[in-house]
Amino acid sequence: MRSCVFLLRSSDAAGSRKRRIRFIDRRLLPVLAAAALAVNFFAPSAASAENQTSSWISSWTASPQAPRGLIPASFSNRTIRQIVHLSIGGNGVRVRLSNEFGTKPVLIGAATVAMAGGNSDIVSASLRPLTFGGSKSVIIPPGAPVVSDPAAFNVAPLSDVAVSLYLPAATDLGTVHATGLQTAFVSTTGDYTASAEFPVVDKFANRFFLTGVMVEPSSSTRAIVTFGDSITDGTASTVNANARWPDVLARRLKDAGIDVAVLNQGIAGNRVLTDGAGVSALARFERDVLSQPGVSHVVILLGINDIGWPGTAIEPGGIVRTADEIIAGYRQLIERAHLRSIKVIGSPLTPFENALSGGPNRGYFAPEKEAKRLAVNNWIRTSGAFDGIVDFDRVLADPAHPSALAAAYDSGDHLHPNDAGYRAMAESIDLKLLQ
């Protein structure tokens, strides 16, 4: 007689409860048990999923882009020392480098990380060599990033660290972050990655290849990404002062005892729908937001360049976007974030009357463009599509003339805030929105 076990299962059928009897051959039980074990083995628990996203977390980021403007074409046999201002601390450090927009391999001959000592110097006792798969050098293929091995390195929140990269061969600077607003120091010929004092031959306010610094926090934490254009990137703020509004937000969170990373993924000139200054927001959202570990919120301030650039001397034949097209772009960003359970905070576009009117960007503002901004802002405020709103438009606007920046917050180009304006933006955010 066949050896069987009986399983009773209840199910609803036509509104009534019925009990079904199923017969399973006992000889199949080891197979079923093994299958169940395999399912449990490959399906991560909630705890393991949390560890996967919070074991290492970005503390600082800079979105990679192709070079534009006054950035040099290449370096050869030089060391670049770049200072970054972390948002949260940890017990270990890793760096992320990118050759995403390069057309040739990039050779990093050596790399180190240390506490910044002021200007181009470092604190010698804190110096740590960085390795890549155990090697002190690494070749970054075109289109690819690399992440260093972990380095034991205790760093405090809001501290400044120096990342030094040695480029032994002639190296095209194919991947940068244009608006660094932090001095990058370039040495005379040679490898000075391990030198406390740095022989400076040139300085730039850009980022070269460096796109992220990750930390290993002592306890589980999360990250907030600020995703935007030049106003998030900090254009017109004081160089080396960390006066961008995301910097001020990071300080506010720390002062409130909230251990959350703030990642600045702004690109000056960026747009929702069109490439140009960096690839479009829709194209870079996966890389800059969704692929970052531990992200709980993204704050989006983007769209004014979609409205302003077309028709200027810089882009006379640019694609003229409608308010509905920009709104459709927002909807896509929101949907993609929600698929990852990331909350999306939006801001209406800030005032721009007479913006950039003194140079080749004349025509960036026009009455019909202002009407488009108002239509977009009305949708942001009233649609309910975002999980929350921070109204940077009302924070920065002149109360007597809302289409223009308030004079106290205007950097002078009628588009970008000054340090006081960026501070006002960050201080206007209700921190409960980010909890």
Summary of the structure (lengths in Angstrom):
residues: 435
radius of gyration: 25.5
end to end distance: 62.7
largest distance: 95.1
contacts: 1450
relative contact order: 0.12
helix: 26%
strand: 32%
